[in-house]
Amino acid sequence: MNRELSKSDRVESSFIGYGEGESKVYKLFTEINKKASDKEVEYIALNGNAVSKAYGAKIAFRRKLKVMEKLITSYLKNNEKIITMQGCMESNSYLADELYQHIFWEKKNIKEKVFKRQYKDSIQSLKNPEKGLLDFVNMLDTEESKWTEKEIDSLLIQFDQLILNDPASSQSLVEFIAESYYYYTEIKHPEYYNKLAYFEKKYHSEMIRQYLEFCSN
């Protein structure tokens, strides 16, 4: 299955294209997630082409394997370019960027799945729910994350240090760190100021400059 996954030239969501057809690549990913051992997942995440690594890293995170620091360190050393397809939107990205963003958005997923479980329970508790509605709620992804929000915050701080300590970190990755704390969480990290100032000067980044000003106020 990993060999087949390695033939793909992009990372895809479960449904892609304007017709929202099911992604064969994503189906391979789910099969690997079901059948691969933890050791096999770690191997996939560290070897093969960029697409295999990206999917392997997602599985490693989902399973809460103790390889996350090894993965981000490896990806920062060789931050390979990848193409991603989310629905009908295709874009260019990098391995380290995709891993960081996947972890960051898991906090939102945790909140959404709590709501989905509550909604699903409320429908299933009805005496005579409509079959269509029951079929719909049974399709909802309500699998509980192995991570807590506090653990994710701690992992992101660890990743921040590794990324900001590497002067070769990509502009897009450093800008996402600044953007996430500025727009999404509104958290100030004045201890990042000097390192972010280096990247602001290097990349002439408006996003990083805005976050620096936010930290200063």
C-alpha positions as CSV (number, residue, x, y, z in Angstrom):
1,M,0.0,0.0,0.0
2,N,2.8,2.4,0.8
3,R,4.3,1.7,-2.7
4,E,1.0,2.7,-4.2
5,L,0.8,5.8,-2.0
6,S,4.4,6.8,-3.1
7,K,3.1,6.9,-6.7
8,S,0.9,9.9,-5.9
9,D,2.2,13.4,-6.5
10,R,-0.1,15.2,-4.0
11,V,-1.7,14.9,-0.6
12,E,-5.5,14.8,-0.9
13,S,-8.5,15.2,1.4
14,S,-11.1,12.5,1.5
15,F,-13.2,14.1,-1.3
16,I,-11.7,16.1,-4.0
17,G,-12.5,18.1,-7.2
18,Y,-15.6,20.1,-8.1
19,G,-17.7,17.0,-8.1
20,E,-16.4,16.0,-4.7
21,G,-15.4,12.5,-5.8
22,E,-13.8,10.2,-3.3
23,S,-10.0,10.3,-3.3
24,K,-8.2,7.0,-4.1
25,V,-5.1,8.4,-2.5
26,Y,-7.0,9.2,0.7
27,K,-8.5,5.7,0.7
28,L,-4.9,4.3,0.6
29,F,-4.1,6.5,3.6
30,T,-7.0,5.1,5.6
31,E,-6.1,1.5,4.8
32,I,-2.5,2.1,5.9
33,N,-3.8,3.7,9.1
34,K,-5.9,0.5,9.8
35,K,-3.2,-2.1,9.0
36,A,0.3,-0.6,9.5
37,S,2.1,-1.2,12.8
38,D,3.6,1.7,14.7
39,K,7.0,0.9,13.5
40,E,5.8,0.8,9.9
41,V,4.1,4.1,10.3
42,E,7.3,5.7,11.7
43,Y,9.3,4.2,8.7
44,I,6.8,5.7,6.2
45,A,6.9,9.1,7.9
46,L,10.6,9.2,7.6
47,N,11.2,7.6,4.3
48,G,9.8,7.4,0.8
49,N,8.5,10.4,-1.2
50,A,7.1,13.6,0.3
51,V,3.4,12.4,0.0
52,S,4.1,9.2,1.9
53,K,5.9,11.2,4.6
54,A,3.0,13.6,4.9
55,Y,0.4,10.9,5.3
56,G,2.7,8.9,7.6
57,A,3.2,11.9,9.9
58,K,-0.6,12.4,10.1
59,I,-1.0,8.8,11.3
60,A,1.9,9.1,13.7
61,F,0.2,12.2,15.2
62,R,-3.2,10.5,15.3
63,R,-1.7,7.5,17.2
64,K,0.3,9.8,19.5
65,L,3.5,8.1,18.6
66,K,6.6,9.4,20.4
67,V,8.3,10.4,17.2
68,M,6.9,13.9,16.7
69,E,10.2,15.7,17.5
70,K,12.1,13.4,15.3
71,L,9.7,14.1,12.4
72,I,9.7,17.9,12.6
73,T,13.5,17.9,13.0
74,S,13.9,15.7,9.9
75,Y,11.4,17.8,7.9
76,L,13.2,21.0,8.8
77,K,16.5,19.6,7.6
78,N,14.9,18.7,4.3
79,N,11.6,20.6,4.0
80,E,10.4,19.0,0.8
81,K,7.8,20.7,-1.3
82,I,4.4,19.0,-1.6
83,I,1.1,19.7,-3.5
84,T,-2.1,19.5,-1.4
85,M,-5.7,19.1,-2.6
86,Q,-8.4,20.1,-0.2
87,G,-11.8,19.7,-1.9
88,C,-11.3,21.6,-5.1
89,M,-8.5,23.8,-3.9
90,E,-4.9,22.8,-4.9
91,S,-2.0,24.5,-3.3
92,N,1.8,24.2,-2.8
93,S,3.2,23.6,0.7
94,Y,6.1,22.0,2.5
95,L,6.3,18.9,4.8
96,A,7.2,20.8,8.0
97,D,4.4,23.3,7.3
98,E,1.8,20.6,6.8
99,L,2.8,18.8,10.0
100,Y,2.7,22.0,12.1
101,Q,-0.6,23.1,10.7
102,H,-2.2,19.6,11.1
103,I,-1.3,19.7,14.8
104,F,-2.5,23.3,15.2
105,W,-5.9,22.6,13.7
106,E,-6.4,19.5,15.8
107,K,-7.6,21.7,18.7
108,K,-10.4,22.9,16.5
109,N,-11.2,19.3,15.5
110,I,-11.4,18.3,19.2
111,K,-14.0,20.9,19.8
112,E,-16.0,20.0,16.7
113,K,-16.0,16.3,17.6
114,V,-17.3,17.0,21.1
115,F,-20.2,18.9,19.4
116,K,-20.8,16.1,16.9
117,R,-20.9,13.4,19.7
118,Q,-23.4,15.5,21.6
119,Y,-25.5,16.0,18.5
120,K,-25.3,12.3,17.6
121,D,-26.3,11.2,21.1
122,S,-29.3,13.6,21.1
123,I,-30.6,12.2,17.8
124,Q,-30.0,8.6,18.8
125,S,-31.9,9.2,22.1
126,L,-35.1,10.2,20.2
127,K,-37.9,7.7,20.2
128,N,-38.5,7.6,16.5
129,P,-35.8,9.5,14.6
130,E,-36.1,9.8,10.9
131,K,-34.0,7.2,9.1
132,G,-32.3,9.8,6.9
133,L,-31.3,11.8,9.9
134,L,-30.1,8.7,11.8
135,D,-28.1,7.6,8.8
136,F,-26.5,11.1,8.6
137,V,-25.4,11.2,12.3
138,N,-24.1,7.6,12.1
139,M,-21.7,8.9,9.3
140,L,-20.3,11.7,11.5
141,D,-16.6,11.3,12.4
142,T,-16.8,11.3,16.2
143,E,-13.6,9.4,17.0
144,E,-12.0,10.9,20.1
145,S,-8.6,12.4,19.8
146,K,-5.8,10.8,21.8
147,W,-4.5,14.4,22.5
148,T,-5.8,17.0,24.9
149,E,-5.7,20.7,24.0
150,K,-3.1,21.3,26.7
151,E,-0.8,18.6,25.2
152,I,-1.2,20.1,21.7
153,D,-0.2,23.5,23.1
154,S,2.8,22.0,24.7
155,L,3.8,20.2,21.5
156,L,3.4,23.4,19.4
157,I,5.6,25.4,21.8
158,Q,8.3,22.7,21.4
159,F,8.0,22.9,17.6
160,D,8.1,26.7,17.8
161,Q,11.5,26.5,19.5
162,L,12.9,24.1,16.9
163,I,11.6,26.2,14.0
164,L,12.6,29.6,15.3
165,N,16.1,28.2,16.3
166,D,16.6,27.2,12.6
167,P,17.6,30.2,10.5
168,A,16.7,28.3,7.4
169,S,13.1,27.8,8.4
170,S,10.7,28.7,5.5
171,Q,8.9,32.0,5.3
172,S,5.5,30.3,5.1
173,L,6.1,28.2,8.3
174,V,7.4,31.2,10.4
175,E,4.5,33.3,9.1
176,F,2.0,30.7,10.1
177,I,3.4,30.7,13.6
178,A,3.0,34.5,13.8
179,E,-0.5,34.3,12.1
180,S,-1.8,31.6,14.4
181,Y,-0.9,33.5,17.6
182,Y,-2.0,36.8,16.1
183,Y,-5.3,36.0,14.5
184,Y,-6.5,32.6,15.8
185,T,-5.4,32.5,19.5
186,E,-4.3,36.1,20.3
187,I,-1.5,34.9,22.4
188,K,1.6,37.0,23.0
189,H,5.0,35.3,23.1
190,P,7.5,38.1,23.9
191,E,10.2,35.5,24.3
192,Y,10.0,34.9,20.6
193,Y,10.6,38.5,19.7
194,N,14.3,38.5,18.8
195,K,14.1,35.3,16.7
196,L,11.0,36.5,14.9
197,A,12.7,39.9,14.3
198,Y,15.4,38.0,12.5
199,F,12.9,36.4,10.2
200,E,11.0,39.6,9.7
201,K,14.2,41.2,8.5
202,K,15.1,38.2,6.4
203,Y,11.8,37.8,4.6
204,H,10.5,41.4,4.9
205,S,7.3,39.9,6.2
206,E,4.2,42.0,7.0
207,M,2.6,39.2,9.0
208,I,5.6,38.7,11.2
209,R,5.9,42.5,11.7
210,Q,2.3,42.7,12.8
211,Y,2.8,40.0,15.3
212,L,5.9,41.7,16.7
213,E,3.9,44.9,17.1
214,F,1.2,42.9,18.9
215,C,3.7,41.4,21.3
216,S,5.1,44.9,22.0
217,N,1.8,46.5,23.0
